Amino acid sequence: MVSHRSANVLGIAPLIESPPATLPDSASETQINAVITAAYRQVFGNVYLMKSERLIYAESLLRRGSIKVRGFIQTLGLSELYRQKFFYSVPQMRFVELNCKHFLGRAPYDQQEVAAHIQLFNQKGYEAEIKSYLDSEEYQATFSDTTVPYYRGFFTYTGQKSSGFSRMFRLYRGFANSDRAQLGGQSSRLIQELGDNAVSAVVEASGKQEGWLYRSAEKSTHAAAGNQDYSTDPIYRIEVVQTNPQAANPKRVWLIPALELSSALQRIANLGGKVISIALTSSPD
């Protein structure tokens, strides 16, 4: 558990001091409204939503007890509104980062976790990707059916990797900040760290840049003087099927360094390819 003093220094005191939003069986109107507000804030990354954008029918189902909190969260994640905010306009790796943050309350732990979600999406689609978080044992054990997910990457708990604490700061930019208005735009925040299996140091709060500054624990060889060295970078083997029936070679295999995984998947999509498998290999040979 982060101490109150440390929470103030790191700028996460509002999260530490706010209890999780839970909906009991006999909930008052005030409690229901608090849960709905917390759910929108969590799932949509504190993005401002107009009244006309809210999912009124899903809210009514929750109020009547026809669905539980987990069902409401799932409805928000499967909505066209969530796709517009966090799917259509961002790379796949950023999409996975945000899904981990919004539905599990933490940062991705490693490149393998991200690759598994990208593969799931490419093989089974958007709905399967979103449901994989809410149907997971991790979600059930942490939030069950009654609690709105919350940012728990700053806490110590069973199964939490130490790297998750530092990486959470790469995704979280302050209690009042939104996931649509951050430094870095739409690009992935963790692609280099996950590819290098490294973490960034956390620096105490500053009023200069949205509350936090970060520095790399050590300079990455991938950014040194523009001279990229992939000799130690994990390699992913991607099998691709060309959707164009006139293609001379409908099936291809790509060997991609971890740091180029997201951009490679974008190139494949732009060329009309469909990913059918992603696997980590020990070397490009």
Steps between C-alpha positions, in 0.01 A plus 500: 500500500630846410524730803296820511815713481636305204164522328509878527854514364414272208172678431273199547341601831148539349511137386632368831244695701198404286335169596398265216149555363294192591132433446330305784184296446276764655657814357369850537460738206807686624709182500382404151583845363845484661570162339385621157720810527800292610443252217498768230809663649690170517402343168531821300821617667343810650399626155221756514178356361199700392160399633398383154797258491409313817365147469161571658350157431794323668467737796131410532583128500745558783247705697238225465747231605479327160879513469775527759791740502718262296226480235481879489877528463492245217223690323706819514806321365308340211327826408557691180596796720796311649610395151491862385704622797760223535498262204449655158761772538781327694759227421422151628765512772358823640152341486625210717672738742177691549294183538732378778477838668124541467383145576775358725624824655866429423763521227594202280770293668702390196511478122360146504180622666457772238574258214245251635227766499594618150485141377163447670362811334627404155366146527168551680422869476422804710233345723722207601784739587284714730333202665837335568568758771160481668482119483851454640570350842692816584195720445267268689736468797561875520171666408244215484158602365439795729804730497604752235862439390746751643865588452667241723843503335619727782418241768680188619289189457533131421617443143615859446838525328732773626538633145125566496537780755739706286319424177171616643646851520562484127125460445369721780543877470302637790157472656349774283673401176335293228631226272414718200702803612852393590857556394589234246174525308366170372828310504585212734652599834664165574617361166869570566497390865319176425724428204813558712348330807595816694321757713523877534582673825215687669570864578302695758217728390576817312272779390677542167368214289159366597619402847774244426833464330677172425850399411627171364686279745773470240539623145356253253720383216195537276509879535875557506596754233237359271701178465260219582651174620255210497755232591350448847140590415242217536375380161137422420396261223182625335305287253298710257236405245445736207128570467536591133398183308725603210813505717776277361620403849194502731690395814813667635708486817648817650779507760460826690707652788284579803547875465360488146203274579236771511617676181533165320141409585389834359694435178346153469150644539572774244617235252178306543647220707340309786709378794425137586767444767765682704769305686817600683817346361843482663678646199434605139649171386 
